[in-house]
Amino acid sequence: VERTKMEIAVMKQLKHPNIIQIYEVIETANHVNIVMEFADGGSLLDIVEKKKKLTEEEARALYWGIVRGLEYAH
């Protein structure tokens, strides 16, 4: 539980276009509800499954988005 709370606290501080934003956390006795930014295109897995095959340009754009997000987070 403490690790989850710590991760949520860190994620709430991250402000980057390549990282999904956490807006609010609502805790009840039995649940933790996280209100997050809506990802219009779906998850990375959704995109890859829908497209079946990415062009090199599409793959490169996704790759660099991931790299930029990770670089910012670290």
Distance bins in CASP14 RR format, pairs under 12 A and 6 or more apart:
PFRMAT RR
TARGET T0000
AUTHOR 0000-0000-0000
RMODE 2
METHOD distances of the structure
MODEL  1
1 7 0 0 0 0 0 1 0 0 0 0 0
1 8 0 0 0 0 0 1 0 0 0 0 0
1 27 0 0 0 0 0 1 0 0 0 0 0
1 32 0 0 0 0 1 0 0 0 0 0 0
2 8 0 0 0 0 0 1 0 0 0 0 0
2 9 0 0 0 0 0 1 0 0 0 0 0
3 9 0 0 0 0 0 1 0 0 0 0 0
3 10 0 0 0 0 0 1 0 0 0 0 0
4 10 0 0 0 0 0 1 0 0 0 0 0
4 11 0 0 0 0 0 1 0 0 0 0 0
4 25 0 0 0 0 0 1 0 0 0 0 0
4 27 0 0 0 0 0 1 0 0 0 0 0
4 31 0 0 0 0 0 1 0 0 0 0 0
4 32 1 0 0 1 0 0 0 0 0 0 0
4 34 0 0 0 0 1 0 0 0 0 0 0
5 11 0 0 0 0 0 1 0 0 0 0 0
5 12 0 0 0 0 0 1 0 0 0 0 0
5 25 0 0 0 0 1 0 0 0 0 0 0
5 27 0 0 0 0 1 0 0 0 0 0 0
5 32 0 0 0 0 1 0 0 0 0 0 0
5 34 0 0 0 0 0 1 0 0 0 0 0
6 12 0 0 0 0 0 1 0 0 0 0 0
6 13 0 0 0 0 0 1 0 0 0 0 0
7 13 0 0 0 0 0 1 0 0 0 0 0
7 14 0 0 0 0 0 1 0 0 0 0 0
7 22 0 0 0 0 0 1 0 0 0 0 0
7 25 0 0 0 0 0 1 0 0 0 0 0
7 32 0 0 0 0 0 1 0 0 0 0 0
7 34 0 0 0 0 0 1 0 0 0 0 0
7 73 0 0 0 0 0 1 0 0 0 0 0
8 14 0 0 0 0 0 1 0 0 0 0 0
8 22 1 0 0 1 0 0 0 0 0 0 0
8 23 0 0 0 0 0 1 0 0 0 0 0
8 24 0 0 0 0 0 1 0 0 0 0 0
8 25 1 0 1 0 0 0 0 0 0 0 0
8 26 0 0 0 0 0 1 0 0 0 0 0
8 27 0 0 0 0 1 0 0 0 0 0 0
8 32 1 0 0 1 0 0 0 0 0 0 0
8 33 0 0 0 0 0 1 0 0 0 0 0
8 34 1 0 0 1 0 0 0 0 0 0 0
8 35 0 0 0 0 0 1 0 0 0 0 0
8 36 0 0 0 0 0 1 0 0 0 0 0
9 22 0 0 0 0 1 0 0 0 0 0 0
9 25 0 0 0 0 1 0 0 0 0 0 0
9 34 0 0 0 0 0 1 0 0 0 0 0
10 19 0 0 0 0 0 1 0 0 0 0 0
10 22 0 0 0 0 1 0 0 0 0 0 0
10 73 0 0 0 0 1 0 0 0 0 0 0
10 74 0 0 0 0 0 1 0 0 0 0 0
11 19 0 0 0 0 1 0 0 0 0 0 0
11 20 0 0 0 0 1 0 0 0 0 0 0
11 21 0 0 0 0 1 0 0 0 0 0 0
11 22 1 0 1 0 0 0 0 0 0 0 0
11 23 0 0 0 0 0 1 0 0 0 0 0
11 24 0 0 0 0 0 1 0 0 0 0 0
11 25 0 0 0 0 1 0 0 0 0 0 0
11 34 0 0 0 0 1 0 0 0 0 0 0
11 36 0 0 0 0 1 0 0 0 0 0 0
11 37 0 0 0 0 0 1 0 0 0 0 0
11 73 0 0 0 0 1 0 0 0 0 0 0
12 19 0 0 0 0 0 1 0 0 0 0 0
12 20 0 0 0 0 0 1 0 0 0 0 0
12 21 0 0 0 0 1 0 0 0 0 0 0
12 22 1 0 1 0 0 0 0 0 0 0 0
12 23 0 0 0 0 1 0 0 0 0 0 0
12 24 0 0 0 0 1 0 0 0 0 0 0
12 25 1 0 0 1 0 0 0 0 0 0 0
12 34 0 0 0 0 1 0 0 0 0 0 0
12 35 0 0 0 0 0 1 0 0 0 0 0
12 36 0 0 0 0 0 1 0 0 0 0 0
12 37 0 0 0 0 0 1 0 0 0 0 0
13 19 0 0 0 0 0 1 0 0 0 0 0
13 21 0 0 0 0 0 1 0 0 0 0 0
13 22 0 0 0 0 1 0 0 0 0 0 0
13 72 0 0 0 0 0 1 0 0 0 0 0
13 73 0 0 0 0 1 0 0 0 0 0 0
14 20 0 0 0 0 1 0 0 0 0 0 0
14 21 1 0 0 1 0 0 0 0 0 0 0
14 22 0 0 0 0 1 0 0 0 0 0 0
14 36 0 0 0 0 0 1 0 0 0 0 0
14 37 0 0 0 0 0 1 0 0 0 0 0
14 69 0 0 0 0 1 0 0 0 0 0 0
14 70 0 0 0 0 0 1 0 0 0 0 0
14 71 0 0 0 0 0 1 0 0 0 0 0
14 72 1 0 0 1 0 0 0 0 0 0 0
14 73 1 0 0 1 0 0 0 0 0 0 0
14 74 0 0 0 0 0 1 0 0 0 0 0
15 21 1 0 0 1 0 0 0 0 0 0 0
15 22 0 0 0 0 0 1 0 0 0 0 0
15 23 0 0 0 0 0 1 0 0 0 0 0
15 37 0 0 0 0 0 1 0 0 0 0 0
15 69 0 0 0 0 0 1 0 0 0 0 0
15 72 0 0 0 0 1 0 0 0 0 0 0
15 73 0 0 0 0 0 1 0 0 0 0 0
16 37 0 0 0 0 0 1 0 0 0 0 0
16 65 0 0 0 0 1 0 0 0 0 0 0
16 66 0 0 0 0 0 1 0 0 0 0 0
16 67 0 0 0 0 0 1 0 0 0 0 0
16 68 1 0 0 1 0 0 0 0 0 0 0
16 69 1 0 1 0 0 0 0 0 0 0 0
16 70 0 0 0 0 1 0 0 0 0 0 0
16 71 0 0 0 0 1 0 0 0 0 0 0
16 72 1 0 1 0 0 0 0 0 0 0 0
16 73 1 0 0 1 0 0 0 0 0 0 0
16 74 0 0 0 0 0 1 0 0 0 0 0
17 37 0 0 0 0 0 1 0 0 0 0 0
17 39 0 0 0 0 0 1 0 0 0 0 0
17 65 0 0 0 0 1 0 0 0 0 0 0
17 68 0 0 0 0 1 0 0 0 0 0 0
17 69 0 0 0 0 1 0 0 0 0 0 0
17 72 0 0 0 0 1 0 0 0 0 0 0
18 37 0 0 0 0 0 1 0 0 0 0 0
18 39 0 0 0 0 0 1 0 0 0 0 0
18 44 0 0 0 0 0 1 0 0 0 0 0
18 61 0 0 0 0 0 1 0 0 0 0 0
18 62 0 0 0 0 0 1 0 0 0 0 0
18 63 0 0 0 0 0 1 0 0 0 0 0
18 64 0 0 0 0 1 0 0 0 0 0 0
18 65 1 0 1 0 0 0 0 0 0 0 0
18 66 1 0 0 1 0 0 0 0 0 0 0
18 67 0 0 0 0 1 0 0 0 0 0 0
18 68 1 0 1 0 0 0 0 0 0 0 0
18 69 1 0 1 0 0 0 0 0 0 0 0
18 70 0 0 0 0 1 0 0 0 0 0 0
18 71 0 0 0 0 1 0 0 0 0 0 0
18 72 1 0 0 1 0 0 0 0 0 0 0
18 73 0 0 0 0 1 0 0 0 0 0 0
19 36 0 0 0 0 0 1 0 0 0 0 0
19 37 0 0 0 0 1 0 0 0 0 0 0
19 39 0 0 0 0 0 1 0 0 0 0 0
19 65 0 0 0 0 1 0 0 0 0 0 0
19 66 0 0 0 0 0 1 0 0 0 0 0
19 68 0 0 0 0 1 0 0 0 0 0 0
19 69 1 0 1 0 0 0 0 0 0 0 0
19 70 0 0 0 0 1 0 0 0 0 0 0
19 71 0 0 0 0 0 1 0 0 0 0 0
19 72 1 0 0 1 0 0 0 0 0 0 0
19 73 1 0 0 1 0 0 0 0 0 0 0
19 74 0 0 0 0 0 1 0 0 0 0 0
20 34 0 0 0 0 0 1 0 0 0 0 0
20 35 0 0 0 0 0 1 0 0 0 0 0
20 36 1 0 1 0 0 0 0 0 0 0 0
20 37 1 0 1 0 0 0 0 0 0 0 0
20 38 0 0 0 0 1 0 0 0 0 0 0
20 39 1 0 0 1 0 0 0 0 0 0 0
20 40 0 0 0 0 0 1 0 0 0 0 0
20 41 0 0 0 0 0 1 0 0 0 0 0
20 42 0 0 0 0 0 1 0 0 0 0 0
20 43 0 0 0 0 1 0 0 0 0 0 0
20 44 0 0 0 0 0 1 0 0 0 0 0
20 69 0 0 0 0 0 1 0 0 0 0 0
20 73 0 0 0 0 0 1 0 0 0 0 0
21 34 0 0 0 0 0 1 0 0 0 0 0
21 35 0 0 0 0 1 0 0 0 0 0 0
21 36 1 0 0 1 0 0 0 0 0 0 0
21 37 1 0 1 0 0 0 0 0 0 0 0
21 38 0 0 0 0 1 0 0 0 0 0 0
21 39 0 0 0 0 0 1 0 0 0 0 0
22 32 0 0 0 0 0 1 0 0 0 0 0
22 33 0 0 0 0 0 1 0 0 0 0 0
22 34 1 0 1 0 0 0 0 0 0 0 0
22 35 1 0 0 1 0 0 0 0 0 0 0
22 36 1 0 1 0 0 0 0 0 0 0 0
22 37 1 0 0 1 0 0 0 0 0 0 0
23 33 0 0 0 0 0 1 0 0 0 0 0
23 34 0 0 0 0 1 0 0 0 0 0 0
23 35 1 0 1 0 0 0 0 0 0 0 0
23 36 1 0 0 1 0 0 0 0 0 0 0
23 37 1 0 0 1 0 0 0 0 0 0 0
23 38 0 0 0 0 0 1 0 0 0 0 0
24 32 0 0 0 0 0 1 0 0 0 0 0
24 33 0 0 0 0 1 0 0 0 0 0 0
24 34 1 0 0 1 0 0 0 0 0 0 0
24 35 1 0 1 0 0 0 0 0 0 0 0
24 36 0 0 0 0 1 0 0 0 0 0 0
24 37 0 0 0 0 0 1 0 0 0 0 0
25 31 0 0 0 0 0 1 0 0 0 0 0
25 32 1 0 0 1 0 0 0 0 0 0 0
25 33 1 0 0 1 0 0 0 0 0 0 0
25 34 1 0 1 0 0 0 0 0 0 0 0
25 35 1 0 0 1 0 0 0 0 0 0 0
25 36 0 0 0 0 1 0 0 0 0 0 0
26 32 1 0 0 1 0 0 0 0 0 0 0
26 33 1 0 1 0 0 0 0 0 0 0 0
26 34 1 0 0 1 0 0 0 0 0 0 0
26 35 1 0 0 1 0 0 0 0 0 0 0
26 36 0 0 0 0 0 1 0 0 0 0 0
27 33 1 0 0 1 0 0 0 0 0 0 0
27 34 0 0 0 0 1 0 0 0 0 0 0
36 43 0 0 0 0 0 1 0 0 0 0 0
39 45 0 0 0 0 0 1 0 0 0 0 0
39 46 0 0 0 0 1 0 0 0 0 0 0
39 47 0 0 0 0 1 0 0 0 0 0 0
40 46 0 0 0 0 0 1 0 0 0 0 0
40 47 0 0 0 0 0 1 0 0 0 0 0
41 47 1 0 0 1 0 0 0 0 0 0 0
41 48 0 0 0 0 0 1 0 0 0 0 0
41 49 0 0 0 0 0 1 0 0 0 0 0
41 50 0 0 0 0 1 0 0 0 0 0 0
41 51 0 0 0 0 0 1 0 0 0 0 0
41 62 0 0 0 0 0 1 0 0 0 0 0
42 48 0 0 0 0 0 1 0 0 0 0 0
42 49 0 0 0 0 0 1 0 0 0 0 0
42 50 0 0 0 0 1 0 0 0 0 0 0
42 51 0 0 0 0 0 1 0 0 0 0 0
43 49 0 0 0 0 1 0 0 0 0 0 0
43 50 0 0 0 0 0 1 0 0 0 0 0
43 62 0 0 0 0 0 1 0 0 0 0 0
44 50 0 0 0 0 0 1 0 0 0 0 0
44 51 0 0 0 0 0 1 0 0 0 0 0
44 54 0 0 0 0 0 1 0 0 0 0 0
44 58 0 0 0 0 0 1 0 0 0 0 0
44 59 0 0 0 0 0 1 0 0 0 0 0
44 61 0 0 0 0 0 1 0 0 0 0 0
44 62 1 0 0 1 0 0 0 0 0 0 0
44 63 0 0 0 0 0 1 0 0 0 0 0
44 65 0 0 0 0 1 0 0 0 0 0 0
44 66 1 0 0 1 0 0 0 0 0 0 0
45 51 0 0 0 0 0 1 0 0 0 0 0
45 62 0 0 0 0 0 1 0 0 0 0 0
46 62 0 0 0 0 0 1 0 0 0 0 0
47 53 0 0 0 0 0 1 0 0 0 0 0
47 54 0 0 0 0 1 0 0 0 0 0 0
47 58 0 0 0 0 1 0 0 0 0 0 0
47 59 0 0 0 0 0 1 0 0 0 0 0
47 61 0 0 0 0 0 1 0 0 0 0 0
47 62 1 0 0 1 0 0 0 0 0 0 0
47 66 0 0 0 0 0 1 0 0 0 0 0
48 54 1 0 0 1 0 0 0 0 0 0 0
48 58 0 0 0 0 1 0 0 0 0 0 0
48 59 0 0 0 0 1 0 0 0 0 0 0
48 62 0 0 0 0 1 0 0 0 0 0 0
48 63 0 0 0 0 0 1 0 0 0 0 0
50 58 0 0 0 0 0 1 0 0 0 0 0
51 58 1 0 0 1 0 0 0 0 0 0 0
51 59 0 0 0 0 1 0 0 0 0 0 0
51 62 0 0 0 0 0 1 0 0 0 0 0
52 58 0 0 0 0 0 1 0 0 0 0 0
53 59 0 0 0 0 1 0 0 0 0 0 0
54 60 0 0 0 0 1 0 0 0 0 0 0
54 61 0 0 0 0 1 0 0 0 0 0 0
54 62 1 0 0 1 0 0 0 0 0 0 0
54 63 0 0 0 0 1 0 0 0 0 0 0
55 61 0 0 0 0 1 0 0 0 0 0 0
55 62 0 0 0 0 0 1 0 0 0 0 0
56 62 0 0 0 0 0 1 0 0 0 0 0
56 63 0 0 0 0 0 1 0 0 0 0 0
57 63 0 0 0 0 0 1 0 0 0 0 0
57 64 0 0 0 0 0 1 0 0 0 0 0
58 64 0 0 0 0 0 1 0 0 0 0 0
58 65 0 0 0 0 0 1 0 0 0 0 0
59 65 0 0 0 0 0 1 0 0 0 0 0
59 66 0 0 0 0 0 1 0 0 0 0 0
60 66 0 0 0 0 0 1 0 0 0 0 0
60 67 0 0 0 0 0 1 0 0 0 0 0
61 67 0 0 0 0 0 1 0 0 0 0 0
61 68 0 0 0 0 0 1 0 0 0 0 0
62 68 0 0 0 0 0 1 0 0 0 0 0
62 69 0 0 0 0 0 1 0 0 0 0 0
63 69 0 0 0 0 0 1 0 0 0 0 0
63 70 0 0 0 0 0 1 0 0 0 0 0
64 70 0 0 0 0 0 1 0 0 0 0 0
64 71 0 0 0 0 0 1 0 0 0 0 0
65 71 0 0 0 0 1 0 0 0 0 0 0
65 72 0 0 0 0 0 1 0 0 0 0 0
65 73 0 0 0 0 0 1 0 0 0 0 0
66 72 0 0 0 0 0 1 0 0 0 0 0
66 73 0 0 0 0 0 1 0 0 0 0 0
67 73 0 0 0 0 0 1 0 0 0 0 0
67 74 0 0 0 0 0 1 0 0 0 0 0
68 74 0 0 0 0 0 1 0 0 0 0 0
END
